[in-house]
Amino acid sequence: MTRSPRVALACLAGLLSLAACVGVLDFDRARQVFQPPRPPSPPPLLETRQELPVPEGLRATSGELRSVPLQWDPLLTPGVAGYAVERALAAEGPFARIAAVAGNASTAFVDGAVGSDGATRYYRVRAFAPTGALAVDPSAVVFATTAPAPAAPTGFRAYSQQPRSVPLAWEPAPDPTVGGYIVERSPSARGPFERLVQLEGRHSTVYVDLGLGDLRVFYYRVAAVNRAGGAGPISDAIRAVTKPDPLPPAGLRLAGQRLGANRIEWEPNVEPDIVAYRVYRVRGASRERLAELPASQTSAEDPSVAADEGAVYSVIALDRDALESEPAPALQVASVGYGLVATARPDGVLLAWERRTEEGFRGARVLRHGALRAVELGFSADGSWVDRDAEPGGRYRYSVVLERPDGSRAPPSSPVEITIPREKTPVR
């Protein structure tokens, strides 16, 4: 399809015209054209008085948040250029001018500077002329009261027996001016109370006070706050108690012993939510965890004690909320030994010990300790040994190690020392 030269030229001219229009378009001027006109500014008001009509139908709306909306009937006459709004704290005044509204058809104003809740203010309106002269007579006086401070929240409750925390809840305020709540806490019902938090939102009606100790008593109260920051009356204080930690396990005692091991036991805790026990061996200022046992098990064995070693044990209880009890009173235990004794004889040093065959031992290795190392003297199955190499006047140190048929050994005995008396020289 081909176009005629006349049509082509017309299209080209149209495109050039559009480009030229776009190129010279002033966006700032266009914005001014399309923006709505600004209301006229009132002239400077003069204290001179002029006979002008009196505005009628003035009305003020109560119940707004720290503001009072006003409306009145217009005075649609050329001699009226606007209205002066006056306010007072009492019906009889004194009144002060708070605003000037330009235009005889502009008949509304909101006093947003009341500044307090439940405050009553009195208003009147006076017309002014194009010259700024005020009317002699004002309108009738009307009054309005701002919304009161929010009422104390209802249904305030605190939940006790929670681990190191207190959940709080209350009913949302029906007052639409409420914008949040203040929560306070004190260790005493009489105070003083400290602010914990200010929650934003009329429906923010739950708070959990965290990081508390075990078995702690606190008192709480709450107040509603309106969107302007005004707090209403505080609620009555309510009491809450955090969950106590478990009692220390009772009755810790020695339940049995064998060479190299001690068995202890204790009474089960009375709390229904105990989940575990931790068994510790105390060494000086520190403690070593031996085991963590389920709540159904109330005994434990320490399988790695030395012969004749003194040991100290303790136990703590844990509940389902991970609260720990104080340690049970410490239990001191003397571990089982060999009963190793050394006796000097004319033929040497006699060593004797308990064989403990009932525990599965077949005999013992006998060791003599020197300055640098221990030397094995031999193996004995009868619970005794004579060191015939001991010399008079010498000081010797011995230990024994019981051995099972499979070659496994018990912890070594505590060393025993002996000094061999020197032989007396006969007097000639």
C-alpha positions in Angstrom: 0.0 0.0 0.0 1.5 3.4 -1.0 0.6 6.8 0.4 0.2 10.0 -1.6 3.0 12.6 -1.2 0.4 15.0 0.3 -0.5 12.5 3.1 3.2 11.8 3.9 3.9 15.5 4.2 0.9 16.1 6.5 2.2 13.3 8.8 5.7 14.7 8.9 4.3 18.1 9.7 2.3 16.7 12.6 5.3 14.9 14.0 7.4 18.0 13.9 4.7 20.0 15.6 4.4 17.4 18.4 8.1 17.4 18.9 8.2 21.2 19.1 5.4 21.2 21.7 7.2 18.7 23.8 10.5 20.6 23.5 9.1 23.9 24.9 6.7 22.4 27.5 7.3 24.1 31.0 6.5 21.4 33.6 6.7 23.8 36.5 4.1 26.0 34.9 1.9 23.1 34.0 2.1 21.9 37.6 0.9 25.3 38.8 -2.0 25.2 36.3 -3.3 21.8 37.5 -2.8 22.3 41.2 -5.9 23.4 43.1 -5.8 27.1 44.0 -4.6 28.0 47.5 -7.1 29.5 49.9 -6.8 33.3 50.1 -4.8 34.8 53.0 -6.9 37.0 55.4 -5.9 40.6 55.6 -4.2 41.9 58.7 -7.0 42.2 61.3 -7.5 45.6 62.9 -8.7 46.2 66.4 -11.2 48.8 64.9 -14.8 47.7 65.0 -17.3 47.8 62.1 -20.9 47.0 62.0 -21.1 43.6 60.3 -23.6 40.7 60.4 -23.3 38.3 63.3 -22.4 34.7 62.3 -25.1 32.2 63.3 -25.3 28.5 63.7 -21.9 28.1 65.4 -21.4 24.5 66.7 -18.5 22.6 68.3 -18.0 18.9 68.3 -16.9 17.1 71.5 -15.0 13.9 71.9 -12.1 14.4 69.6 -8.5 13.7 70.6 -7.1 17.0 71.9 -8.9 19.0 69.2 -12.3 20.7 68.6 -13.9 21.0 65.2 -16.0 24.1 64.6 -18.6 25.0 62.0 -21.0 27.9 61.4 -23.4 29.3 58.7 -21.9 31.5 56.0 -22.5 35.3 55.7 -22.6 35.6 51.9 -22.4 39.4 51.7 -19.7 41.5 50.0 -18.9 43.3 53.2 -17.7 40.0 54.9 -14.1 38.9 54.0 -13.8 36.1 56.6 -14.1 35.1 60.2 -12.0 35.4 63.4 -12.2 32.5 65.8 -11.9 33.2 69.5 -11.4 30.9 72.4 -11.7 31.0 76.2 -11.4 28.8 79.3 -14.8 30.0 80.6 -18.1 31.1 79.0 -17.6 34.7 80.3 -14.1 34.9 78.9 -11.7 36.4 78.5 -11.5 35.3 74.8 -8.4 35.3 72.7 -8.2 35.2 68.9 -6.7 31.9 67.8 -7.3 31.9 64.0 -8.5 34.0 61.0 -10.4 32.2 58.3 -10.4 34.0 54.9 -13.4 33.9 52.7 -17.1 34.5 53.6 -17.9 30.9 52.4 -15.1 29.3 54.5 -17.1 28.2 57.6 -15.1 25.5 59.3 -12.0 25.4 61.6 -10.4 22.7 63.7 -8.7 23.9 66.9 -5.8 21.4 67.2 -4.0 23.2 70.0 -6.2 22.2 73.0 -3.3 20.2 74.3 -4.9 18.1 77.0 -7.5 15.3 77.4 -11.0 15.9 78.8 -10.5 19.7 78.5 -13.5 22.0 77.9 -13.0 25.1 75.8 -15.5 27.9 74.8 -15.6 29.5 71.3 -17.2 32.3 69.4 -16.8 33.6 65.9 -16.6 37.2 64.7 -16.8 38.4 61.0 -14.2 40.8 59.6 -14.3 43.2 56.6 -12.0 43.3 53.5 -10.2 46.1 55.3 -9.4 43.8 58.3 -11.8 45.6 60.6 -13.6 43.2 63.0 -17.3 43.1 63.6 -18.6 44.8 66.7 -20.6 41.7 67.8 -19.4 38.1 67.9 -21.6 35.0 67.5 -23.2 33.2 70.4 -20.7 31.2 72.6 -20.5 27.4 72.3 -18.3 24.9 74.1 -16.9 21.4 73.5 -14.8 18.9 75.5 -12.0 16.9 74.1 -11.9 13.1 74.5 -11.1 12.0 78.1 -7.9 10.2 78.9 -8.3 6.4 78.2 -9.8 4.2 80.9 -7.7 1.6 82.7 -7.5 -1.6 80.7 -9.8 -4.4 81.8 -9.2 -8.1 82.2 -5.6 -7.5 83.3 -4.0 -10.9 84.3 -0.5 -12.3 85.0 0.5 -15.9 84.8 2.6 -17.4 87.6 4.8 -20.5 87.8 6.5 -19.8 84.5 10.3 -20.4 84.2 12.1 -17.1 84.9 9.3 -15.1 83.2 5.8 -13.6 83.7 3.4 -13.4 80.8 0.9 -10.6 81.0 -2.4 -10.0 79.1 -5.4 -7.7 79.1 -8.4 -6.8 76.9 -8.0 -4.3 74.1 -9.4 -0.9 74.9 -12.7 -0.1 73.0 -11.7 3.6 72.9 -10.6 4.4 69.3 -8.2 7.1 70.6 -6.0 4.5 72.4 -2.7 4.1 70.6 -0.9 1.7 73.0 -0.2 0.8 76.6 2.4 1.3 79.4 3.4 -1.7 81.6 5.0 -1.2 85.0 6.6 -3.5 87.6 7.6 -3.4 91.2 8.8 -6.0 93.8 6.3 -4.6 96.2 2.6 -3.9 96.0 3.2 -0.5 97.4 5.9 0.3 94.8 7.8 2.1 93.6 6.9 0.9 90.1 9.3 1.2 87.2 8.2 1.3 83.5 9.0 -1.9 81.6 7.8 -1.1 78.2 5.4 1.1 76.1 3.6 -1.0 73.5 2.4 0.6 70.3 -1.1 -0.3 69.0 -4.5 -0.6 70.5 -4.5 -4.3 70.1 -1.0 -4.9 71.5 -2.4 -6.6 74.6 0.3 -9.2 75.5 3.7 -8.8 77.1 6.2 -11.3 78.5 8.6 -10.1 81.2 11.7 -12.1 80.6 15.0 -12.7 82.4 13.7 -13.0 85.9 15.0 -15.2 88.7 13.5 -18.4 90.2 10.8 -18.0 92.8 10.6 -14.2 92.4 7.5 -12.2 93.4 6.5 -9.2 91.2 3.6 -6.8 91.0 2.4 -5.4 87.7 0.0 -2.7 86.5 -0.9 -1.3 83.0 -2.3 1.9 81.6 -3.7 2.8 78.2 -2.1 5.7 76.2 -3.9 7.7 73.6 -2.4 8.6 70.2 -1.4 12.0 71.5 0.7 10.3 74.3 -1.7 11.0 77.1 -1.8 8.2 79.7 -5.0 7.2 81.5 -5.4 6.0 85.0 -3.3 3.0 86.0 -4.8 -0.4 86.7 -4.7 -2.1 90.1 -1.5 -4.0 90.7 -1.6 -7.7 90.3 0.8 -10.3 91.7 2.8 -13.0 89.9 5.4 -15.5 91.1 8.0 -17.2 88.9 8.5 -20.9 89.0 10.9 -22.1 91.7 13.9 -24.2 90.9 13.7 -27.9 91.9 14.6 -29.0 95.4 18.1 -30.4 95.9 18.0 -34.3 95.7 17.7 -35.7 99.2 19.3 -38.8 100.8 22.5 -38.9 98.9 24.4 -42.0 100.2 27.0 -44.6 99.4 25.2 -47.7 98.0 28.1 -50.0 97.2 31.9 -50.2 96.6 34.4 -52.4 94.8 38.0 -51.9 93.9 38.1 -48.9 91.5 34.4 -48.0 91.8 31.9 -46.3 94.1 28.1 -46.5 93.6 25.9 -43.8 95.1 22.1 -43.4 95.2 19.5 -40.8 96.3 15.8 -40.3 96.8 13.7 -39.2 93.8 12.5 -35.6 93.8 8.9 -34.8 94.7 8.4 -32.4 91.8 6.4 -34.0 88.9 8.3 -32.3 86.1 11.9 -33.5 86.9 13.5 -34.8 83.7 17.1 -35.6 84.7 19.7 -35.7 87.4 23.3 -34.7 87.0 26.0 -36.5 89.0 29.2 -34.6 89.9 32.5 -35.5 91.5 33.8 -32.5 93.4 37.6 -31.8 93.2 38.6 -28.8 95.2 36.8 -25.7 93.9 35.8 -27.4 90.7 33.4 -30.2 89.8 33.5 -32.9 87.1 30.2 -34.2 85.6 30.2 -38.0 85.8 26.8 -38.6 84.3 23.4 -37.2 83.3 20.6 -39.7 84.1 16.9 -39.8 83.4 14.5 -39.0 86.2 13.7 -42.6 86.6 17.2 -43.5 87.6 18.4 -42.4 91.1 21.8 -44.2 91.4 25.1 -43.8 89.6 28.5 -45.5 89.6 31.9 -43.8 89.5 34.1 -46.5 87.8 37.4 -44.7 87.9 38.5 -44.1 91.5 41.9 -45.0 92.7 42.5 -47.4 95.5 42.0 -45.8 98.9 41.2 -42.5 97.2 38.9 -40.0 99.0 36.0 -38.9 96.7 33.3 -36.2 97.1 30.0 -36.5 95.2 27.0 -34.3 94.6 23.8 -34.4 92.5 21.5 -31.8 91.1 18.0 -32.1 89.6 16.7 -30.6 86.4 13.1 -29.9 85.4 11.4 -29.7 82.0 12.1 -25.9 81.9 15.8 -26.5 82.3 15.8 -25.1 85.8 18.5 -26.6 88.0 18.3 -27.3 91.7 21.0 -26.4 94.2 23.5 -29.3 94.7 22.6 -32.0 97.2 24.8 -31.9 100.4 28.2 -33.3 99.5 28.9 -37.0 100.2 32.5 -37.9 101.2 33.6 -41.4 100.4 36.8 -43.3 101.1 37.3 -45.6 98.2 38.1 -49.3 98.6 41.8 -50.2 98.8 44.0 -53.3 98.8 44.7 -53.3 102.6 48.4 -53.5 101.6 50.8 -53.8 104.5 54.6 -54.2 104.7 56.4 -56.0 107.5 60.2 -56.3 108.0 61.4 -59.8 108.6 64.9 -61.4 108.9 64.5 -62.8 105.4 63.2 -59.6 103.8 60.0 -57.5 103.6 56.7 -59.3 103.7 53.9 -57.7 101.7 50.3 -58.8 102.2 47.0 -57.6 100.7 43.4 -58.5 100.1 43.2 -61.0 97.1 39.6 -60.0 96.2 39.0 -63.2 94.3 35.2 -62.6 94.6 35.6 -59.6 92.3 37.2 -61.8 89.7 40.9 -61.2 90.3 43.4 -64.1 89.9 46.4 -62.4 91.5 48.6 -59.3 91.7 51.7 -57.7 90.2 54.1 -56.6 92.9 56.1 -53.4 92.2 59.0 -51.7 94.0 59.4 -48.0 93.4 62.8 -46.4 92.9 63.8 -42.8 92.5 63.0 -42.8 88.8 60.8 -45.8 88.0 59.0 -48.8 89.4 60.3 -52.3 89.0 58.0 -55.3 88.8 59.2 -57.9 91.3 56.8 -60.7 90.3 53.3 -62.0 90.3 51.5 -63.5 93.3 48.3 -65.4 93.4 48.1 -65.9 97.2 47.9 -62.3 98.4 51.5 -62.1 99.7 55.1 -61.6 98.6 58.5 -61.5 100.3 61.1 -59.2 98.9 64.3 -61.0 99.9 66.6 -58.4 98.3 65.7 -55.8 100.9 68.7 -54.8 103.0 68.9 -53.6 106.6 68.9 -49.9 106.9 67.2 -49.5 103.5 64.0 -47.6 102.9 61.6 -49.2 100.4 58.3 -48.3 98.7 55.9 -50.9 97.3 52.6 -51.1 95.5 50.5 -54.0 94.0 48.1 -54.2 91.0 45.4 -56.8 90.9 44.9 -58.6 87.6 42.0 -60.4 86.1 42.2 -63.7 84.1 41.9 -61.7 80.8 44.9 -59.6 81.7 42.9 -56.4 82.6 44.1 -54.6 85.7 42.5 -52.7 88.6 43.9 -49.3 89.7 47.2 -49.7 91.5 47.2 -49.7 95.3 48.3 -46.8 97.4 52.1 -47.1 98.0 53.3 -48.4 101.3 56.8 -47.5 102.7 59.0 -49.3 105.2 62.4 -48.8 106.6 64.4 -52.0 107.5 66.2 -51.7 110.9 70.0 -52.0 110.9 71.5 -55.1 112.5 73.0 -54.5 115.9 76.8 -55.0 116.2 77.6 -57.3 119.2 79.7 -55.6 122.0 83.0 -57.4 122.7 
